[in-house]
């Protein structure tokens, strides 16, 4: 349970950093790039991944799509926080748990009972209510949290597969994925510098270092939690997502004064109910 709590706190902190970053003139691509630089360094110096074990037998079919998805969804996450706020972004991100829950049933042969089905039926209106805004609001960029939802759902599935892979230590797998992500986002950053005349600024480095520290912690503790609950992957999915929705919402509403309607509040309540039902389903046969 400790690993889950630490992963939740790290995940929420990443969102807070991006939210605070709105006060400064920052380049999101450079922040994400520096994030992976520091995540790689932390992974290498603290866990000494066995790089000599990397060969063609490694699960590259998991590493490559995951390495591409991570920075891509990270950019959408930052855009969603900017346009929609922490409350709605965290809620959309964490309701993505229903994608890996389906995978737990279809791919990992986990039991799927009527309580989980009820949770799914509650989650859909919860998502619609959370993301709802007045129709005359031209800043309703719902596409960003929508992409975040789908993207993180797929990422959860891929990380679960890594956690179950025994051919390489998970820290080595993490190092490989971070490396692929860094190569991709560096290419994007260089494109912006050369063709869009983006400038290098030291505050991008600072924010990137902070994001890298907590992003590394989030993923590392998340993988450790999956190893600890190997027989019940949806327990990890549910507890992680419920914790982030609650804490992220509290911070967004109280600290950043984000505007949340009665419909949004009701959607958050339904989301929590849905996730609680997922937890209950683990002990009901």
RAJO-V376373 format. One record per backbone hydrogen bond with DSSP energy under -1.0 kcal/mol. CO is the residue of the C=O (numbers start at 1). NH is the residue of the N-H. If there is no record, write none. Layout:
# RAJO-V376373
CO/NH
CO/NH
This chain:
# RAJO-V376373
1/5
2/6
3/7
4/8
5/9
6/10
7/11
8/12
9/13
10/14
11/15
12/16
13/17
14/18
15/19
16/20
17/21
19/22
20/23
21/24
24/26
27/31
28/32
29/33
30/34
31/35
32/36
33/37
34/38
35/39
36/40
37/41
38/42
39/43
40/44
41/45
42/46
43/47
44/48
49/51
50/53
51/54
55/58
58/60
59/62
59/63
60/64
62/66
63/67
64/68
65/69
66/70
68/72
69/73
70/74
71/75
72/76
73/77
74/78
75/79
76/80
77/81
78/82
79/83
80/84
85/89
86/90
87/91
88/92
89/93
90/94
91/95
94/97
95/98
96/99
97/101
98/102
99/103
100/104
101/105
102/106
103/107
103/108
104/110
113/117
114/118
115/119
116/120
117/121
118/122
119/123
120/124
122/126
123/127
124/128
125/129
126/130
127/131
134/137
137/140
139/141
140/142
141/144
142/146
143/147
144/148
145/149
146/150
147/151
148/152
149/153
150/154
151/155
152/156
153/157
154/158
155/159
156/160
157/161
158/162
159/163
160/164
162/165
169/173
170/174
171/175
172/176
173/177
174/178
175/179
176/180
177/181
178/182
179/183
180/184
181/185
182/186
183/187
184/188
185/189
186/190
187/191
188/192
189/193
190/194
191/195
192/196
192/198
201/204
202/206
203/207
204/208
205/209
206/210
207/211
208/212
209/213
210/214
211/215
212/216
213/217
214/218
215/219
216/220
217/221
218/222
219/223
220/224
221/225
222/226
223/227
224/228
225/229
229/232
232/235
233/237
234/238
235/239
236/240
237/241
238/242
239/243
240/244
241/245
242/246
243/247
244/248
245/249
246/250
247/251
248/252
249/253
250/254
251/255
251/256
252/258
261/265
262/266
263/267
264/268
265/269
266/270
267/271
268/272
269/273
270/274
271/275
272/276
273/277
274/278
275/279
276/280
277/281
279/282
280/283
